[in-house]
Amino acid sequence: MPNIEVVATEPADLGEGPVWSVAEQVLYWIDIDGRAVHRYDPITGVDEHRSTPGRPGSLALTSEPGKLLMSTEHQVVWFDWETASIQPFVTVEIAGARIRMNDGRTDPAGRFIVGTMFEDTRAAKFVGSLHCVEADGNVTALRRAVGVANGLAFDTDRNIMYWADTPTQQVLAWDYDSATGTRTNERVFFDYQTVEGKPDGACVDADGHYWSASVHGWALTRVAPDGTVERRIDLPVELPTMPCFGGTNMDTLFVTSINTENNDPERVTRRQGVAAGSLLAIDLSGEGIHGPPDALFAGSHP
């Protein structure tokens, strides 16, 4: 069993969206309900944060260290870590419609694929979408009638794009042409009816295995390219939200989570004394598993 460590001592309200910066050797991640962008440095052990005026949904790295693309509320903006300044980029959804940005990831060609969702998940509304944001700011809707867009990840060796619609408990796959952004052959890759939890954020390792955060399932689920469960790693938090490979050798799996104790302090929401909402680090160096770096957004920070 790999070693699991809590690396951020102050729990997030709704931790999400970790991305590892190879250039800076730090992890950026967000707290959606806490309205903050975090930066964790494994060398110093320091986790800092910058406040944001709205709820961030996801991040993408750019060619400039510390200059990030960020989805927030109904739009995508530029975020400068050093100054915490925000500059508008593109509007994706209608302001005031209660549809907010959620999971996002840069495709191998540098497009930002980002999903949206109705802000109150209890309403069970399928009014979200998957969008593609090009380097020049052009936005195209890839999929409508989405409940909670999650689980975006790319297998570059097999030319596959994965995404999950959390309330349906399904992870879907497309054959994906990175050169053109063309998607074909949509199919169900993995159905969560077979395991505990629901699909949340995800990443793909260097062997093409899909790592899914099993929210409500106390685990990470590693799914082989043929759709079979290769392993489950039990976690000390009930609601893991997204894994991300990082570290010097890209063999540390960072995992964000939700702080359920904020909403229901009477629930048993921790194991091994770990607070819900913690940022975890899983050492996979002894497992022979590592991940590729995240692709950079093709657009330039102004």
C-alpha positions in Angstrom: 0.0 0.0 0.0 1.5 3.4 -1.0 2.2 6.0 1.7 -0.4 8.7 2.0 0.5 12.0 3.6 -1.6 15.1 4.4 0.4 18.0 2.9 -1.9 21.0 3.5 -2.9 21.4 7.2 -5.7 23.8 6.6 -8.6 22.0 5.0 -10.3 23.5 2.0 -14.1 24.0 1.8 -14.2 22.4 -1.7 -10.7 21.5 -2.9 -10.4 20.9 -6.6 -8.4 21.4 -9.8 -4.8 20.5 -9.0 -2.2 21.1 -11.7 1.6 20.5 -11.4 3.9 23.2 -12.7 7.0 21.4 -14.0 8.7 24.8 -14.5 8.2 25.9 -10.9 8.0 22.5 -9.2 4.9 23.5 -7.3 1.3 22.4 -7.2 -1.5 24.9 -8.0 -5.0 23.9 -6.8 -8.2 25.7 -5.9 -10.8 26.0 -3.2 -14.1 26.6 -5.0 -16.3 27.5 -2.1 -13.4 29.1 -0.2 -12.8 31.3 -3.3 -9.1 30.9 -3.4 -6.2 29.7 -5.6 -3.5 27.7 -3.6 0.1 27.0 -4.4 1.8 24.2 -2.5 5.6 23.8 -2.6 6.8 20.3 -1.6 10.3 21.5 -0.9 9.4 24.0 1.8 6.1 22.4 2.7 4.4 25.7 2.5 0.8 26.1 1.1 -0.1 29.7 0.2 -3.3 31.0 -1.2 -4.7 34.0 -3.1 -8.3 35.1 -2.7 -10.5 35.3 -5.8 -13.6 37.4 -6.3 -15.7 34.5 -7.5 -15.7 30.7 -7.3 -12.8 29.3 -9.3 -13.6 26.0 -11.1 -10.4 24.9 -12.7 -6.9 26.0 -13.8 -4.6 25.6 -16.8 -0.9 26.4 -16.9 0.6 28.7 -19.5 4.1 29.1 -20.9 4.7 31.8 -18.3 5.3 30.5 -14.8 2.7 31.9 -12.3 0.5 33.1 -15.1 -2.6 30.9 -15.2 -5.8 30.5 -17.1 -8.7 30.1 -14.7 -12.4 29.2 -15.1 -14.6 31.1 -12.6 -18.3 31.5 -12.3 -19.5 31.9 -15.9 -16.3 32.9 -17.6 -12.6 32.1 -18.2 -10.0 34.7 -17.0 -6.3 35.2 -16.7 -4.9 34.9 -13.2 -1.5 36.2 -12.1 -0.3 34.4 -9.0 2.2 37.0 -7.8 -0.3 39.9 -7.9 -3.6 38.0 -7.6 -4.8 40.2 -10.5 -7.5 38.9 -12.8 -8.0 39.9 -16.4 -11.1 38.9 -18.4 -10.6 36.5 -21.4 -13.9 35.0 -22.6 -17.5 34.6 -21.3 -18.7 31.0 -21.6 -22.1 30.9 -19.9 -24.9 33.5 -19.3 -24.3 35.6 -16.2 -27.0 35.1 -13.6 -28.2 31.7 -14.9 -26.7 29.9 -11.8 -24.5 27.8 -14.1 -20.9 27.8 -12.9 -17.6 26.6 -14.3 -16.3 23.3 -13.0 -13.7 20.8 -14.1 -11.3 21.8 -16.9 -8.1 20.5 -18.6 -5.9 21.5 -21.5 -5.9 19.1 -24.4 -2.6 17.9 -26.0 -2.8 20.8 -28.6 -3.3 23.5 -25.9 -7.0 24.0 -26.1 -8.8 24.4 -22.7 -11.7 22.0 -22.4 -13.9 23.1 -19.6 -17.3 21.9 -18.2 -20.1 23.7 -16.4 -22.9 22.7 -14.0 -26.0 24.1 -12.3 -24.6 25.5 -9.0 -27.1 23.5 -6.8 -26.4 19.8 -7.4 -29.5 18.9 -5.3 -31.7 20.3 -8.1 -30.4 17.5 -10.4 -30.6 19.8 -13.5 -28.8 18.7 -16.7 -28.2 22.2 -18.0 -24.4 22.2 -18.0 -22.1 21.9 -21.0 -18.6 20.9 -22.2 -16.9 23.8 -23.9 -13.7 24.1 -25.9 -11.7 27.4 -25.5 -9.2 28.1 -28.2 -6.0 30.1 -27.9 -7.6 33.0 -29.6 -10.7 33.0 -27.3 -13.1 31.3 -29.6 -15.5 29.1 -27.7 -17.3 26.0 -29.0 -19.8 23.9 -27.2 -18.8 20.2 -27.4 -21.7 18.7 -25.5 -25.0 20.0 -24.0 -27.4 18.6 -21.4 -24.6 17.8 -18.9 -25.3 17.3 -15.2 -21.9 17.9 -13.5 -19.0 17.9 -16.0 -16.0 16.1 -14.5 -13.2 13.7 -15.1 -11.5 15.3 -18.0 -8.3 13.6 -19.1 -6.4 12.7 -22.2 -4.6 9.5 -23.3 -2.2 10.8 -25.9 -0.8 7.4 -26.9 -4.3 6.0 -27.7 -5.8 9.4 -28.8 -8.7 9.2 -26.3 -10.5 12.0 -24.5 -12.2 11.0 -21.2 -14.9 12.9 -19.3 -17.5 12.0 -16.7 -21.0 13.2 -15.9 -21.0 12.7 -12.1 -24.8 12.1 -11.5 -25.0 9.5 -14.3 -22.1 7.6 -12.6 -20.5 7.1 -16.0 -17.1 7.9 -17.5 -17.4 8.4 -21.3 -14.7 8.3 -23.9 -14.2 9.8 -27.4 -11.6 9.0 -30.0 -9.9 12.4 -30.1 -7.8 14.0 -32.9 -5.6 16.5 -31.1 -4.6 18.2 -34.4 -8.2 19.2 -35.2 -10.1 18.7 -31.9 -12.4 16.3 -33.7 -14.3 13.8 -31.5 -15.9 10.5 -32.7 -17.2 7.2 -31.3 -18.6 8.3 -28.0 -19.0 5.4 -25.7 -19.2 4.4 -22.0 -15.7 3.7 -20.8 -16.5 2.9 -17.2 -19.7 2.5 -15.2 -19.5 3.4 -11.5 -22.4 1.0 -10.7 -19.7 -1.6 -10.2 -17.7 0.3 -7.5 -18.4 2.5 -4.5 -18.7 6.2 -5.1 -19.3 8.4 -8.1 -16.8 9.8 -10.7 -15.3 13.1 -10.0 -12.0 14.6 -11.3 -9.4 12.4 -13.0 -6.0 12.1 -14.7 -4.2 9.6 -16.9 -0.8 8.0 -16.1 2.0 7.3 -18.5 0.7 3.8 -19.0 -2.7 5.1 -20.1 -4.6 4.1 -16.9 -7.4 6.4 -15.9 -7.3 7.5 -12.2 -10.7 8.6 -11.0 -11.5 10.3 -7.7 -14.3 8.2 -6.3 -16.3 10.9 -4.5 -18.5 9.4 -1.7 -16.4 6.3 -2.1 -13.3 7.0 0.1 -11.0 6.0 -2.7 -9.1 6.5 -6.0 -10.0 4.0 -8.7 -7.4 3.1 -11.4 -9.1 1.9 -14.5 -7.0 0.1 -17.2 -7.4 1.2 -20.9 -9.8 -1.8 -21.5 -12.2 -0.5 -18.8 -11.4 -2.9 -16.0 -10.5 -1.9 -12.5 -6.8 -2.4 -12.0 -6.7 -1.2 -8.3 -8.5 0.9 -5.7 -6.5 3.0 -3.2 -8.4 3.6 0.0 -8.2 7.2 1.2 -8.8 8.8 4.6 -11.3 11.2 3.1 -14.9 10.4 2.0 -15.0 13.0 -0.8 -11.8 13.0 -2.9 -12.3 15.3 -5.9 -9.4 15.2 -8.3 -5.9 13.5 -8.6 -2.9 15.0 -10.3 0.6 13.7 -10.9 3.5 15.8 -9.8 6.8 15.9 -7.9 10.3 15.8 -9.2 9.8 12.4 -10.9 6.1 12.8 -11.6 5.4 9.9 -9.3 3.5 11.7 -6.5 -0.3 11.7 -6.8 -1.8 14.8 -5.2 -5.5 14.5 -4.3 -7.9 17.3 -3.3 -11.1 16.8 -1.3 -14.3 18.4 0.1 -14.7 19.5 3.7 -18.0 17.8 4.5 -17.6 18.7 8.2 -18.5 22.3 7.3 -22.0 21.2 6.3 -22.6 18.3 8.7 -20.2 18.2 11.7 -22.0 15.2 13.2 -21.1 12.9 10.2 -18.1 10.6 10.5 -16.1 12.2 7.7 -12.5 11.4 8.6 -10.4 8.3 8.9 -7.0 8.1 10.7 -7.6 11.6 12.1 -7.4 13.2 8.6 -9.7 16.2 8.2 -12.1 16.3 5.3 -11.0 18.9 2.8 -7.3 18.0 3.2 -4.8 18.0 0.3 -3.2 14.5 0.1 0.0 13.3 -1.5 0.4 9.6 -2.4 3.9 8.3 -3.0 3.9 6.0 -6.0 7.7 5.8 -6.5 7.7 2.2 -5.3 4.9 1.2 -7.7 6.6 2.1 -11.0 3.8 4.5 -11.8 4.2 8.1 -12.9 2.3 10.6 -15.0 2.9 12.9 -17.9 3.0 16.7 -17.3 -0.1 18.7 -18.0 -0.2 20.4 -21.4 0.1 24.2 -21.5 -2.6 26.4 -22.7 -1.7 27.6 -26.2 -2.8 31.2 -25.6 -0.6 33.9 -24.2 -1.2 35.8 -21.0 -1.7 39.5 -21.8 
